[in-house]
Every structure is written in structure tokens, then in C-alpha cells.
Amino acid sequence: MGRMATSSSLPVNAKNLRWPALVCGCLCVFLISPSDLWARGKSQPPRSLWSRVAFTDESQDFIPPPPHEEVVDQRETIIYQQVQGAEPLFEGEQSSGPAVMQNSPGGPQGYSDSGEGNVVPMPAQREYIDPGFNNPHSALSWQLMPSGLMYRSYLAGEKEPRIANVWNKDAAGRNVMESTLGARVGLLRYGTVGAYRPQGWQFDLEGAALTRVLPGTNSTELEAVDYRVGLLSTWAEGPWHVKAGYYHLSSHLGDEFVIANPFFPRLNYVRDSLITGVTYELTDDWQTYGEIAYALGREDGAEPLEFQYGIQYSPLAFGLCGAPFAALNGHTRQDFGYITSVTFQAGWQWRGSESQRLFRVGMQYYDGPALQWSFAGQNETLIGGGMWFDF
């Protein structure tokens, strides 16, 4: 019972601080963004991945023509090109010297006409795909254990499957360490090949153990742990990403905590939920998302509805230098009368160019219902720093 007195509970009027914290978090996200973001956002509407496809004759598989010399005069460009071994296009064809390409934007792109009956084939234009982007015209294929994900975890989502460790201070001054050991992986895909923004459909498996330990206590006491496992069907097309599936979450007190607090009321908190979510890429660097879950099976205080939504800045930057990131997440649960928890993160990230996995270090601020769902009815404020590894 003594431990309950030192719990990281907040006065009721602290709930009124959550919306100001949400607004301040939004301002911080925009302040750390590049200075030209507003200008780019106004001048360039959101683009789909297909806008990265351009037509040019400089693709990697383009074989340059034989050496030629360009002579430019006032009216036309004359290209001297020696074509050896070419079969005549029609009977009686004879070479009449250099081919003349008129500088007319409406002229044919595959041939040049000298005006004297001689047609010389020009190098065909190739379709160029920006490296790293899947060809939208490539054939879809079935893949077992594919690389990459079509729907990624929210950066500031507090119950997302990942590997993470965050050191916090709570309102009571305790040291609280939140650790996550989990992953989300693809099992089957019908879509494009590769980890970089795959398109199509994919079936995923996710799971995580989300623990809280108390550094400085005897044997670094395990206070509580939430277990999550789920199956997701995901889709991706252009900037749109959709998921739908099922997840199970159950909450448990740690053995050391139960021994130290034998009269603490134990809750068998369980959620078996259907879930669906949508992520939209505002630009290459900004994403916004929202999801809803409904618990068909629930025990000990769990209520059916929960909502999660947010915005995040995660640049498509690769290499050793990395890039800044920021994320703001809101989580509203019927369990607590639809009180919204707020999580804000900011720091530095590194992204794998082939795997697209993300490693981040930075700070985190959390305010809302207890992060460990065994402690129903308690509110807490946590601030600290940590590291996150996202699949």
C-alpha cells in the first residue's frame, strides 16, 4: 500500500494542461522543420510516388551513340552521325550526308529527317525511374517473407511494436524506465519488390513486450508489463497506406511489485480488438495518420473504443549524418472517459538505405493515463530521453 502513495498520480486539475501541451508540441514540430517548408508546401501540392517518374534518355541502361559532333547555327542543329551496317529502309535508298534535326517541339522524337528523303534512326528515349522508387509499371509478384513494410509504426505511438528504451522522471521524482522488445515483420506480399516504399498488399505479424522497471530499487524492480500481439493486412498505393486486422493486449504486474505491495488490487486488463488505420504522406518528409480500434473481448475495466492520431516529421535522409525528426501522438480511450494522452518526441534519426529501418535518439514527453495499463485510474507525466529502433 505504501507504493501506491508514491505513485506518479497527478491532481485532477492537471488534466487541463494536456491541450496546452498538445498545442505547444505542434508548435515545436513546425519550428524544427526546414525553413523553406512553408514555401515548398504552398508552391508544390502533395505529390504521389508516380510523380518521381520522368522521361529521359539518360537511364543507367542507355547505350550512348557513336561519337558525334554538333554544329549549331542560327536555325538548326546538324548532327553528324556515321551509321555503319544499317540496312536501307526502302529500295534505292542512298546516303545523302548528315541528318538534320529541326528544333521543333512538335517534331517526331524517334527520327530525324534531313528533308532529302534520308531518315536516320535516333536513339530511343528510355523511361527513367528515380533510384529507390519502385517502377509503377512493373509487374506485381507474390513474395514470401518480403523486405520492408507497407504500414509502419507511428514514431510517437506508445504501444507500437519496436525495440526501445526510454529513461524518464515522473511527477513524484522517481526514475522510470520504459523498455520495449518487439517487432513487426511481413509474412506474405503481393506487390512490388524491395523495402523502399513497396506498393500492393502485404500480411504482417507484430508482437511486443512493453515493460516498466524502476532503476535504483532492489534488483531493478519490474513494476508491470503489457504484452501485445497482432495480425495485420496492409495496403499501399502512392501516398496512401492502410491497415486492418486484429490485436491482443494484456496487462500484468511484475512479481517484485506484487511482493512489495501484496494488497495492491490486481486487474486482469485484456483487449481483443479489431483495428483499422490510415497513414497519408503529406510530402516525402511529413506524414499524418489516424486509427480506430474496437475491443470485441475485454476484461477488468477495458472499454470498446480507442482512437489514435498524430503527425510526424521523418525526412527521407540516408547516410551517416542522419536527420532530425519530430512526432506528436494523441491516444484517446473510452477506458478513461475519452481523456487523451499526449506524447511528443524530437531528436535525431538514421535510416537504412536498403532496409529502410530507422534508429532514433532523442527526448520524450508524455502526459495522460498511466502508460502501464495495469494501473487503471492513475494519471502521470513523464519526461526523459531514449532510443528507438523501428522496423
VMD Tcl script that draws the C-alpha trace (Angstrom):
set ca {
  {0.00 0.00 0.00}
  {2.97 2.27 0.64}
  {3.90 2.07 -3.02}
  {0.53 3.43 -4.06}
  {1.24 6.56 -2.08}
  {4.34 7.19 -4.19}
  {2.58 6.53 -7.47}
  {3.02 9.09 -10.18}
  {-0.53 10.39 -9.88}
  {-1.43 13.96 -10.82}
  {-4.09 16.28 -9.39}
  {-7.32 16.35 -11.29}
  {-6.71 19.92 -12.50}
  {-3.56 18.73 -14.28}
  {-5.82 17.31 -16.96}
  {-6.43 20.87 -18.09}
  {-2.77 21.14 -19.07}
  {-2.97 18.45 -21.72}
  {-4.44 20.53 -24.52}
  {-1.92 23.40 -24.00}
  {0.80 20.75 -24.08}
  {-0.65 19.43 -27.34}
  {-0.59 22.92 -28.89}
  {2.97 23.56 -27.69}
  {4.04 20.23 -29.14}
  {2.58 21.15 -32.53}
  {4.49 24.44 -32.50}
  {7.74 22.65 -31.65}
  {7.23 20.23 -34.53}
  {6.84 23.05 -37.02}
  {9.66 25.14 -35.58}
  {12.28 22.43 -36.10}
  {11.21 21.80 -39.69}
  {13.26 23.18 -42.61}
  {12.88 26.93 -43.14}
  {11.58 26.52 -46.68}
  {8.87 24.01 -45.75}
  {6.08 26.57 -45.92}
  {7.27 27.88 -49.28}
  {7.53 24.37 -50.72}
  {4.16 23.46 -49.28}
  {2.48 26.44 -50.92}
  {4.16 26.13 -54.29}
  {4.05 22.35 -54.63}
  {0.93 20.32 -53.90}
  {1.36 16.86 -52.33}
  {2.81 14.51 -54.90}
  {2.29 10.82 -55.38}
  {5.20 8.47 -55.86}
  {4.43 8.30 -59.54}
  {5.45 11.93 -59.95}
  {9.03 10.79 -59.44}
  {8.88 9.08 -62.83}
  {10.41 11.21 -65.59}
  {11.19 10.59 -69.24}
  {14.75 10.99 -70.36}
  {17.40 9.22 -72.39}
  {19.95 9.10 -69.57}
  {18.93 5.95 -67.71}
  {21.63 3.61 -66.49}
  {20.96 1.07 -69.23}
  {21.17 3.65 -72.03}
  {23.98 2.90 -74.51}
  {25.36 6.19 -75.86}
  {25.51 6.62 -79.64}
  {28.82 6.65 -81.52}
  {30.88 9.82 -81.13}
  {29.32 12.73 -82.97}
  {29.95 16.40 -83.48}
  {27.31 19.06 -83.03}
  {27.34 22.16 -85.17}
  {24.90 24.87 -84.15}
  {23.83 27.67 -86.46}
  {21.04 30.18 -86.21}
  {18.22 27.91 -87.36}
  {19.05 24.26 -86.76}
  {21.34 21.69 -85.14}
  {23.15 19.39 -87.52}
  {24.19 16.07 -86.04}
  {26.88 14.22 -87.97}
  {26.44 10.59 -87.19}
  {28.05 7.74 -89.10}
  {25.66 4.81 -89.27}
  {27.53 1.70 -90.32}
  {25.98 -1.60 -91.33}
  {22.44 -0.18 -91.37}
  {20.10 -1.82 -93.83}
  {18.28 0.51 -96.26}
  {14.79 1.40 -95.10}
  {13.47 1.19 -98.66}
  {14.68 0.16 -102.07}
  {17.01 2.66 -103.70}
  {17.94 4.47 -100.50}
  {21.30 6.22 -100.66}
  {23.21 8.22 -98.14}
  {22.78 11.94 -98.60}
  {25.07 13.20 -95.88}
  {24.28 14.44 -92.43}
  {20.83 14.24 -90.90}
  {19.16 17.47 -89.90}
  {17.09 17.65 -86.69}
  {14.78 20.61 -86.65}
  {14.41 22.37 -83.30}
  {10.67 21.93 -83.34}
  {8.99 20.81 -80.11}
  {6.27 19.14 -82.13}
  {8.58 17.07 -84.31}
  {8.97 13.30 -84.05}
  {11.14 12.13 -81.16}
  {12.44 8.89 -82.64}
  {13.69 10.00 -86.04}
  {15.35 12.93 -87.79}
  {14.53 13.92 -91.35}
  {17.08 15.75 -93.48}
  {14.42 16.83 -95.91}
  {16.12 14.88 -98.72}
  {14.43 11.53 -98.28}
  {17.00 10.17 -95.83}
  {15.69 9.07 -92.44}
  {18.25 8.26 -89.76}
  {17.00 6.48 -86.61}
  {17.87 8.38 -83.44}
  {18.47 6.75 -80.03}
  {15.17 5.75 -78.47}
  {14.15 7.57 -75.33}
  {14.10 5.49 -72.18}
  {11.90 5.67 -69.12}
  {13.92 6.71 -66.11}
  {12.93 5.71 -62.61}
  {14.44 7.64 -59.73}
  {16.72 5.17 -57.86}
  {14.95 3.65 -54.87}
  {11.44 4.11 -56.23}
  {9.52 1.12 -57.48}
  {8.51 1.21 -61.10}
  {4.73 1.73 -61.14}
  {4.56 -0.23 -64.39}
  {6.48 -3.23 -63.07}
  {4.59 -6.47 -62.62}
  {3.33 -7.34 -59.14}
  {4.51 -10.64 -57.72}
  {3.94 -12.96 -54.78}
  {6.74 -12.85 -52.19}
  {7.27 -14.88 -49.03}
  {8.92 -13.05 -46.10}
  {9.27 -9.79 -48.06}
  {11.62 -6.96 -47.18}
  {10.09 -3.82 -45.71}
  {6.63 -2.79 -44.55}
  {3.70 -1.13 -46.26}
  {2.37 0.29 -42.98}
  {4.94 1.47 -40.44}
  {4.67 2.06 -36.72}
  {3.86 5.57 -35.53}
  {7.03 7.22 -34.20}
  {5.39 8.54 -31.01}
  {2.87 5.71 -30.54}
  {3.37 4.42 -27.01}
  {2.12 0.88 -27.71}
  {3.74 0.27 -31.10}
  {5.89 -2.85 -31.63}
  {9.59 -1.89 -31.82}
  {12.83 -2.08 -29.83}
  {13.13 0.88 -27.48}
  {14.45 2.07 -24.14}
  {13.37 5.39 -22.58}
  {14.61 6.78 -19.26}
  {12.03 9.03 -17.55}
  {11.38 11.08 -14.45}
  {7.80 11.08 -13.21}
  {5.92 13.74 -11.23}
  {6.95 12.09 -7.96}
  {10.65 12.25 -8.86}
  {11.05 8.52 -9.46}
  {13.31 7.10 -12.12}
  {11.13 5.11 -14.51}
  {12.49 3.12 -17.43}
  {10.10 2.08 -20.20}
  {11.54 -0.71 -22.36}
  {10.01 -2.33 -25.44}
  {11.14 -5.55 -27.05}
  {9.18 -6.27 -30.21}
  {8.96 -6.14 -33.98}
  {6.65 -6.01 -36.98}
  {7.55 -8.17 -39.99}
  {5.99 -9.09 -43.31}
  {4.91 -12.68 -43.93}
  {3.40 -12.52 -47.41}
  {3.21 -9.86 -50.12}
  {1.58 -9.39 -53.47}
  {3.20 -6.25 -54.77}
  {6.42 -4.63 -55.87}
  {9.82 -5.89 -54.77}
  {12.01 -4.11 -52.24}
  {11.86 -2.38 -48.88}
  {11.67 1.18 -50.17}
  {8.02 2.23 -50.28}
  {6.61 -1.05 -51.58}
  {3.24 -0.90 -53.32}
  {0.49 -3.52 -53.23}
  {-0.77 -5.75 -50.41}
  {1.08 -7.37 -47.50}
  {0.22 -9.53 -44.49}
  {2.15 -8.68 -41.30}
  {2.80 -10.20 -37.89}
  {3.53 -7.96 -34.90}
  {4.37 -8.53 -31.26}
  {5.94 -6.73 -28.31}
  {6.55 -6.82 -24.57}
  {6.28 -3.30 -23.14}
  {7.87 -3.28 -19.70}
  {8.43 -0.79 -16.88}
  {11.35 -1.22 -14.50}
  {12.46 1.01 -11.64}
  {16.23 1.67 -11.62}
  {17.70 2.10 -8.17}
  {15.35 -0.37 -6.47}
  {16.29 -3.84 -5.30}
  {17.11 -5.99 -8.34}
  {15.80 -3.17 -10.57}
  {12.19 -3.98 -9.81}
  {9.90 -4.94 -12.70}
  {6.76 -2.94 -11.95}
  {4.50 -4.02 -14.82}
  {4.43 -5.26 -18.41}
  {1.93 -5.08 -21.27}
  {2.02 -7.80 -23.93}
  {0.81 -7.15 -27.46}
  {0.45 -9.46 -30.49}
  {-1.41 -8.86 -33.73}
  {-2.05 -9.80 -37.35}
  {-2.46 -7.06 -39.95}
  {-3.47 -6.84 -43.58}
  {-1.85 -3.76 -45.13}
  {-2.09 -1.92 -48.45}
  {-0.05 0.86 -50.05}
  {-0.68 2.88 -53.17}
  {1.12 6.17 -53.77}
  {0.96 8.32 -50.61}
  {-1.84 6.24 -49.05}
  {-1.19 3.42 -46.56}
  {-3.98 1.38 -44.96}
  {-4.06 -1.36 -42.34}
  {-6.82 -3.58 -40.95}
  {-6.56 -6.51 -38.58}
  {-6.63 -7.79 -35.02}
  {-4.52 -7.27 -31.93}
  {-4.49 -8.66 -28.40}
  {-3.16 -6.72 -25.42}
  {-2.98 -7.93 -21.83}
  {-1.51 -6.19 -18.78}
  {0.35 -7.81 -15.89}
  {2.01 -6.66 -12.68}
  {5.63 -7.60 -12.05}
  {6.49 -10.23 -9.44}
  {8.70 -7.88 -7.43}
  {5.96 -5.26 -7.37}
  {3.38 -7.79 -6.14}
  {5.73 -8.96 -3.38}
  {6.39 -5.38 -2.27}
  {2.68 -4.45 -2.49}
  {0.68 -7.58 -1.54}
  {-2.60 -5.66 -1.17}
  {-2.43 -3.81 -4.47}
  {-5.61 -4.60 -6.48}
  {-4.65 -6.75 -9.45}
  {-6.52 -6.13 -12.71}
  {-6.65 -8.68 -15.49}
  {-6.83 -5.96 -18.15}
  {-7.37 -7.56 -21.59}
  {-8.29 -6.18 -25.03}
  {-9.04 -8.28 -28.12}
  {-9.60 -5.62 -30.75}
  {-10.34 -5.17 -34.41}
  {-8.28 -2.27 -35.72}
  {-8.05 -0.17 -38.87}
  {-5.82 2.78 -39.67}
  {-4.77 5.14 -42.45}
  {-1.48 6.97 -42.99}
  {-1.12 9.71 -45.60}
  {2.19 11.14 -46.77}
  {1.72 14.90 -46.96}
  {5.19 15.21 -48.51}
  {8.25 12.99 -48.66}
  {9.10 14.07 -45.09}
  {5.73 14.61 -43.38}
  {3.09 12.01 -42.52}
  {-0.24 12.18 -40.75}
  {-2.32 9.25 -39.54}
  {-5.38 8.09 -37.68}
  {-6.75 4.77 -36.48}
  {-9.70 3.31 -34.62}
  {-9.95 0.06 -32.67}
  {-12.95 -1.72 -31.18}
  {-12.47 -4.37 -28.48}
  {-14.80 -7.31 -29.03}
  {-13.36 -9.10 -25.99}
  {-12.39 -7.15 -22.88}
  {-11.89 -7.61 -19.14}
  {-11.33 -5.60 -15.94}
  {-12.00 -2.04 -16.99}
  {-11.32 -2.26 -20.71}
  {-13.91 -0.42 -22.81}
  {-14.56 -0.97 -26.52}
  {-13.35 2.17 -28.29}
  {-9.92 3.73 -28.71}
  {-8.58 6.26 -31.20}
  {-5.03 7.17 -32.14}
  {-3.90 10.00 -34.39}
  {-0.95 12.26 -34.98}
  {1.57 13.93 -37.25}
  {5.28 13.27 -37.67}
  {8.31 14.70 -39.43}
  {10.71 11.98 -40.57}
  {12.90 13.03 -43.53}
  {13.91 10.61 -46.25}
  {17.59 11.17 -45.45}
  {20.20 8.43 -45.68}
  {23.83 8.11 -44.68}
  {25.91 8.64 -41.57}
  {24.82 12.22 -40.97}
  {21.18 11.35 -40.37}
  {18.47 13.99 -39.95}
  {16.22 15.49 -37.26}
  {12.80 14.05 -36.50}
  {9.76 15.08 -34.50}
  {6.46 13.37 -33.75}
  {3.24 14.19 -31.92}
  {0.73 11.46 -30.99}
  {-2.67 11.55 -29.35}
  {-4.36 8.46 -27.88}
  {-7.99 8.65 -26.77}
  {-9.50 5.69 -24.90}
  {-13.04 5.08 -23.74}
  {-11.49 3.45 -20.65}
  {-10.78 6.88 -19.17}
  {-13.85 8.78 -20.28}
  {-12.18 9.68 -23.58}
  {-9.30 11.53 -21.91}
  {-6.50 11.97 -24.44}
  {-2.89 11.13 -23.69}
  {-0.24 13.22 -25.46}
  {3.23 12.02 -26.49}
  {5.82 14.30 -28.06}
  {9.23 13.18 -29.33}
  {12.10 15.01 -31.01}
  {15.68 14.09 -31.79}
  {17.94 12.67 -34.48}
  {17.41 9.68 -36.75}
  {19.35 7.42 -39.12}
  {17.63 5.50 -41.90}
  {18.98 2.43 -43.71}
  {19.15 2.96 -47.46}
  {18.29 -0.66 -48.27}
  {16.36 -1.95 -45.23}
  {14.57 1.37 -44.51}
  {14.85 0.58 -40.81}
  {15.04 3.57 -38.52}
  {17.24 4.21 -35.47}
  {16.44 7.28 -33.37}
  {17.74 9.02 -30.27}
  {16.02 11.94 -28.58}
  {13.70 13.24 -25.89}
  {10.14 12.26 -25.00}
  {7.34 13.95 -23.09}
  {4.20 12.07 -22.05}
  {1.10 13.22 -20.21}
  {-2.03 11.13 -19.73}
  {-3.33 7.90 -18.20}
  {-0.67 5.54 -16.85}
  {1.49 4.05 -19.61}
  {1.19 0.65 -17.96}
  {-2.47 -0.25 -18.30}
  {-2.47 -2.31 -15.10}
  {-2.63 0.99 -13.18}
  {-6.14 1.96 -14.21}
  {-7.39 5.29 -12.90}
  {-3.93 6.82 -12.48}
  {-2.53 9.72 -14.46}
  {1.14 10.52 -14.92}
  {3.54 12.95 -16.52}
  {6.87 11.58 -17.75}
  {9.79 13.38 -19.34}
  {13.08 11.86 -20.41}
  {15.14 10.57 -23.29}
  {15.89 7.34 -25.03}
  {16.46 5.40 -28.21}
  {14.12 3.65 -30.63}
  {14.66 1.10 -33.40}
  {11.79 0.79 -35.89}
  {11.38 -1.95 -38.49}
}
mol new
graphics top color blue
foreach p $ca { graphics top sphere $p radius 0.5 }
foreach p [lrange $ca 0 end-1] q [lrange $ca 1 end] { graphics top cylinder $p $q radius 0.2 }
display resetview
